[in-house]
Amino acid sequence: MTGNSPALPPYRRIAAQIKDRIERGELQPGDRIPSVREIVRDEGVSVATATRVASVLRAEGYAETIPGIGTVARMPSKLTTGPDRLQLQRATGSGFRPGERVEIVSAGMVPASSEVADALEVEEGAQVVQRRRRYLDEDGVIALSTSWLPGEMAEAAPELISTGPLPKMTFGLIEDRTGRRAVKRRDTVSVEELPEDVALLLDLDPGTPVLSMANHYWDQNGQITEYARDYMGPGRVLAADYDLQ
């Protein structure tokens, strides 16, 4: 094998070109994407290859098929998860993408539920920090995110139990005040029925099945620093890219 990346299959190369046109604004949401016949004519590929282009675009949220109209362009509703925000914070100094904002719903000390107690390795009912916020963008609610931290964190960083914004988000504040840097995480994705209190904040009915992600974070000493659970807003796409060597 050489060190060069292999060329994309023709259908993925063509799909990537159309995605680029959508992201540049050359193709606006609602505009028809090139048809199978146009792709065959312009790209010199088979009908089978051209047919796969629209499938890729639909799967990645860049196209939708509307009865009576055809397949048209759309911009996917991007989802920024807790781990994404940690990477953004470290890379750019901000945990937000352009156009995103946050509403702090609540912050304070609460007794740990059995789920939280197991995650934080504390006794059920022990007092822990809880911070709940809604992340939003121009398309609405991205996610309802709740973080729980060991109760002693509030002594080092009392801002954690205030509804005011944190200057460096939870991760940065903990590291500054305690020296405990998040170095390991575990993500668990599942479909969960919305609890009533969460459903109200997502403008959905209680019991609605939605995508949920739980995150565990450990510091350089192997001690857990935070447990978080995000409930995703409707219409959001969860995706990740990986370089495979």
C-alpha positions in Angstrom: 0.0 0.0 0.0 1.1 3.5 -0.6 0.6 6.5 1.7 -1.8 8.2 -0.7 -5.6 8.1 0.1 -7.5 6.0 -2.5 -9.7 7.8 -4.9 -13.4 8.1 -4.0 -15.8 5.8 -5.8 -17.4 7.8 -8.7 -20.8 8.0 -7.0 -19.3 9.4 -3.8 -17.1 11.8 -5.8 -20.1 13.2 -7.6 -22.1 13.4 -4.4 -19.3 15.3 -2.7 -19.3 17.8 -5.6 -23.0 18.4 -5.2 -22.7 18.7 -1.4 -20.0 21.4 -2.0 -22.4 23.3 -4.3 -25.1 23.2 -1.6 -22.7 24.4 1.1 -21.5 27.2 -1.2 -25.1 28.3 -1.8 -24.9 27.5 -5.6 -27.7 25.0 -5.0 -30.3 26.4 -2.6 -32.6 24.3 -0.4 -35.5 23.3 -2.6 -33.5 23.4 -5.8 -33.6 20.2 -7.8 -30.3 18.3 -7.7 -28.9 16.9 -11.0 -31.1 14.0 -12.2 -29.8 10.5 -13.0 -30.0 11.3 -16.7 -28.0 14.5 -16.2 -25.3 12.8 -14.1 -25.0 10.0 -16.7 -24.6 12.6 -19.5 -22.3 15.0 -17.7 -20.1 12.5 -15.7 -20.0 9.6 -18.2 -21.0 7.0 -15.5 -23.6 4.2 -15.6 -27.2 4.6 -14.6 -26.5 2.4 -11.5 -23.7 4.7 -10.4 -25.8 7.8 -11.0 -28.7 6.4 -9.0 -26.5 5.9 -5.9 -25.6 9.7 -5.8 -29.1 10.7 -4.6 -29.0 7.9 -2.0 -25.8 9.2 -0.5 -27.1 12.8 -0.4 -30.3 11.7 1.3 -28.5 9.6 3.8 -26.2 12.5 4.7 -29.1 15.0 5.0 -28.3 17.0 1.8 -31.3 16.0 -0.2 -34.9 14.9 0.2 -37.4 13.4 -2.2 -40.7 15.3 -2.5 -43.6 13.5 -4.2 -44.5 15.2 -7.4 -41.4 17.3 -7.5 -38.4 15.0 -7.3 -35.2 15.1 -5.3 -34.2 18.5 -4.1 -31.4 20.0 -2.1 -31.5 20.7 1.6 -29.1 21.7 4.3 -28.8 19.1 7.1 -29.6 20.2 10.7 -26.2 19.7 12.2 -25.8 18.2 15.6 -23.0 19.2 18.0 -22.5 16.7 20.8 -20.8 17.2 24.1 -17.6 15.6 22.8 -17.7 17.9 19.8 -17.9 20.9 22.1 -14.9 19.8 24.1 -12.9 19.5 20.9 -14.2 22.9 19.7 -13.3 24.5 23.1 -9.7 23.2 23.0 -9.2 24.1 19.3 -10.9 27.5 19.1 -11.6 28.7 22.6 -15.3 28.4 22.0 -17.6 25.4 22.3 -20.1 26.7 19.8 -20.4 26.6 16.1 -21.4 29.7 14.2 -25.1 30.5 14.8 -25.4 28.4 17.9 -26.4 29.6 21.3 -27.2 28.2 24.7 -29.9 28.7 27.3 -29.1 27.6 30.9 -32.3 26.0 32.1 -31.2 25.2 35.6 -28.1 24.7 37.8 -27.7 23.6 41.4 -27.2 20.7 43.8 -29.5 17.7 43.5 -29.6 14.2 45.0 -28.0 11.6 42.6 -30.4 9.2 41.0 -29.4 5.6 40.6 -28.2 6.2 37.0 -26.2 9.3 38.0 -24.8 7.6 41.2 -23.5 4.6 39.1 -22.0 6.9 36.6 -20.2 9.2 39.1 -19.4 6.3 41.5 -21.1 7.9 44.4 -23.9 6.8 46.8 -27.5 7.1 45.5 -28.9 10.3 47.0 -25.5 12.0 47.4 -25.5 15.7 46.5 -24.1 16.3 43.0 -23.9 19.3 40.7 -26.5 19.3 37.9 -26.5 21.7 35.0 -29.2 21.6 32.3 -29.1 23.7 29.1 -30.7 23.9 25.7 -28.5 24.3 22.7 -30.2 26.1 19.8 -29.5 27.3 16.3 -31.6 28.9 13.5 -33.4 25.5 13.0 -34.5 25.3 16.6 -33.4 23.1 19.5 -30.3 21.1 18.8 -30.3 19.2 22.1 -31.3 19.3 25.7 -28.1 18.5 27.6 -27.8 17.7 31.3 -24.4 17.3 33.1 -23.8 15.9 36.5 -20.5 16.4 38.4 -19.2 15.2 41.9 -20.5 17.5 44.6 -17.0 18.7 45.6 -16.7 20.4 42.2 -19.0 23.1 43.5 -16.5 24.0 46.2 -13.7 24.7 43.7 -16.0 26.2 41.1 -19.2 27.7 42.6 -20.1 29.1 39.2 -21.3 25.5 38.4 -24.4 25.9 40.5 -25.2 29.3 39.0 -27.3 29.8 35.9 -24.8 32.3 34.5 -22.7 31.4 31.5 -19.4 29.7 32.1 -16.3 31.4 30.5 -14.8 28.2 29.3 -17.7 25.7 29.6 -17.7 23.0 32.2 -14.5 21.3 30.9 -12.3 24.4 30.9 -13.6 25.6 34.3 -12.9 22.3 36.0 -9.4 22.1 34.6 -8.6 25.7 35.6 -9.9 25.3 39.2 -8.8 21.8 39.9 -6.1 20.8 37.4 -8.3 17.8 36.4 -8.2 17.6 32.6 -10.6 15.4 30.7 -8.4 12.8 28.9 -10.8 9.9 28.3 -14.4 9.6 27.4 -17.0 6.9 26.6 -20.1 7.6 24.5 -23.2 5.5 24.5 -25.9 6.2 21.9 -29.4 4.8 22.3 -33.1 5.5 21.5 -34.9 6.6 24.6 -38.4 7.7 25.4 -38.5 11.3 26.5 -39.1 12.0 30.2 -41.9 14.6 30.8 -39.6 17.3 32.0 -37.3 16.9 29.0 -40.1 16.6 26.5 -41.4 20.1 27.5 -38.1 21.7 26.7 -37.9 19.9 23.3 -41.5 20.8 22.4 -42.3 17.1 21.9 -44.8 14.8 23.6 -43.6 12.8 26.7 -42.7 9.2 25.7 -41.6 10.3 22.2 -38.6 8.0 21.1 -35.6 10.2 20.3 -31.9 9.7 19.9 -29.9 10.1 23.2 -26.2 10.2 23.9 -24.6 9.5 27.3 -21.0 10.7 27.9 -18.6 9.7 30.7 -15.4 11.7 31.1 -12.3 10.7 33.2 -9.3 12.8 34.2 -5.6 12.1 33.9 -5.8 10.1 37.2 -8.6 7.8 36.0 -11.2 9.5 38.1 -14.6 10.4 36.6 -15.2 14.2 36.3 -18.5 14.4 34.5 -21.5 12.4 33.3 -23.8 13.9 30.7 -26.9 12.9 28.8 -28.1 14.7 25.7 -31.6 14.3 24.2 -31.4 15.3 20.5 -33.9 17.7 18.9 -36.1 16.5 16.1 -34.7 16.3 12.6 -31.0 16.2 13.7 -28.4 14.1 12.0 -25.7 12.4 14.1 -22.7 11.7 12.0 -18.9 11.2 12.4 -16.0 11.0 10.0 -13.0 8.9 10.6 -9.7 8.4 8.8 -9.0 4.7 8.4 -5.4 3.9 7.9 
